[in-house]
């Protein structure tokens, strides 16, 4: 999400079409004319589609990094040609091809984010919301995990599991959420939290989505128990 501040106005290069979470976020910003908010923020490409982005790159003659061509040759679809977000359900698989076609870049990525190696190994696992036939066969005899217990183990020794200031900050956010939802969380909530921590969540997108999912469900269930706020 690149930003540029000019004369007290902030320009933010985020697009609503990138994800449901961003669409909801931008809807809450109450955008005015040309994507400007009351906070003097401007979103000049908030309504651009992916096609608009590629057409702009073509029309302006902007050089495209070679990695995109390598990924395209391996069968990666245009909407999944994203190398800035490796720990997404849509793009984790790209790490496998990157390791084959662009090993130097893969080495730099792993030095910056060691979890990239795990993402390349387990892109087709439940961690990323997909399980291929080969993965199911490999995991068919695996014992079920107690995700709540795994989270408690991680939170009890955080410097061991989260060895950088940024990772530790993110883990503390998850730990705070873990404590808040302890009375009404489901096993799936704990699983999603554990998987997000394992694969890495540098921009806290998974955290925000999980937070919204849990508390939206809580509010819905609370309304249902009270009859919708007094309605029969």
N, C-alpha and C positions, 0 to 999 in steps of 0.2 A: 504494500500500500504506500507508494511513494508520495511524499508531501513536499510542497514548496511554498514558503511564506514570502509574500510580497506586499509591502506597505500595509501591514496589519491584516492582510487577507491570506488565508491558508488555502492552497490548492491541493486537493487530495485525489490521487489517481485510482479510485476504487470504482468498480462496476457492479450494479445490482444483479447482472446476469451471472456473476461468478458463483454464487451459492444462495441457498434459501436464507441462510443466516444473514448474509449481506443485504439481501433484499429487505428483510425485516428491519435490519438496523437502519437502512437508509429511509425506509418508510417512517420510522420513529423520528428521524431527523427533521421531518416536515420540510422537505426541500421546496424552495420557491422557484422563481424564474431562473433558468439556466443552471439549476442545481445549486443555488446558494441558500445557506441557512441563516438564521438570525444571529449566529455566532461568527459571522463573517468567514464562513468556510464555503469554498466552492468545489463542487464535484463535476468537473467539466466533461467527464466521460461516463457519468453514472448510468446513462441509458444506452451505452454502446454494447452491441452484441460481439461475440467472438469473431464473426465475419467482419465487422467493422474494424476490429483491431488488425486483422491480417490484411485487409484492403489498405488500411492506412500505411502499414509497413511497406507494402508493395508500391503504393503511389508515391511515397516519400523516398523510396530507394534506401530504406534503412537496412543495414547489414544484420542478418540473422545468425546467431551462434550456430556453429556446426552441429552441436548436440541435437538440435531440433531436426536436422536432416537425418542424422543417424537413427533417431527414434522413429521418424516417419518411415524409414526403410524397414524397420522391424515390425511395422504394422500398428504402431501406436496411432490412435485416431487424433484428428485435429483438436478436438475438445480436451484431450488428455495430454497435449504437448505442453506440459508445465514442468519446468525443472527448478522452480523456486519453492516448491511445496512437495517434498518427497514422502511425507508421512500421511498422505491422504488416501482414502479408500480408492480413489480414481487413478492415482499416479504412482503409488508405491511400486507397482510392477516395473515402471520405467527404470528403476535402479538395476534390475537384472540385465536389461539391454545395455545400460550405461556401462556396467562393469565389463561387458564384452566389447563394446565399440569405442568407448572413451575411458579407458582405465585410469589415465592420468587425472581426469576430472573426478572420477570415483574416489581416488586416493585422497584428493583434497577435501572432498565432502566428508569422508570418514574421519579425517583429522579434525574437522570442525564439529562434526556430529557423529560420534561413534555408533549411535543407534541406527544409522543408515545401513550398517552391515546387517543388523537384525531385520530391518525392514526388507532388505533384498532377499533374505532367507525365508521370511514368513509373510510375504505379500499376499499369498493365497490362503492364509489361515484365518481363523475366526477373529484374530486381532484386527484385521482390516475389513471385517464384515463379509468375507467371501471364503468359501472352502471348495477347492477344486476336487475332482474325483481322486486324484493322486494324494492330495492332502488328507482327505477323509480316510483313505486306505491306510496311510501312514499313522494316523491318530486313532484308529478304531479301537485299540486296546488301552488307550491312555485313560487313567483314572480322572474323574471329574475334579476340578479345582475348587477350593474354597477361597473365592476372591476376597471376601472380607478379611479372612485371616492373612492372606498375602499382603493386603494393603496395610494391615496393622503391623505386620513385620517390617515393611518398608518405612512406615512412618515412625517406628520405634528407633530406627537407626538411619536417619536421613542422610547424614554426610557420607555414609557408605554407598548408598544407592544413587545419590544426586551430587556429583562431584564438581559442579561449577556453580557460581553464584546464581546464574539464570535458572538452571535446573532446580536449585534449592528453592528459589523464589516460587517457581511454578508448583513444586511439590507442596510448599506451605499453603498455597491457594487450594490445592486439592485436599490437603489435610483438614483445612478449615471447613470445606464443603462436606467432607466425610463426617465430621463431628455434627454438623447441622442436620444432616439427613439420617442420622443413626436410628431414629425412632420410626421412620417410615420408608427407608430405602429397600429396594428389592435386590435379589441376587444379580439381576441384569444390570442394575445401577452400579453395583460394585464391580462387575465384570467390565463395563464400559470405562469406568474410572481407572481400573488397573491397566487395561489395554492402552489407554491414552498415555499413561505415565511411562509404560514400557516402550512404546514406539516414539515417544517424544512429542511435546506439544509446544514448540517455541513461541507460537503466536497466540496460544490459549484459545484457538478456535474450538477444539474439542471440549475444552472446559466450559466455554459459553454455551455451546449446544447442549451439553449434559446438564448444566445448571437450569437452562430453560426447560428442558424435557422433564426434569424431576419436579421442579416447582410448579410447572403448568399442570402436571398430573395431580400434584398435591392439592392445588386450588380447585381443580375439577372434582376431585373426590370429596373435598370438604364441602363444596356447594351441593353435591349430590346427597351427602349425609344430612344436611340441614334443609333439604327440600328446595334448593335453589334460592336461598335467601328469603325463605318465608312462603314461596309459592307452593301450592299443592301439587 
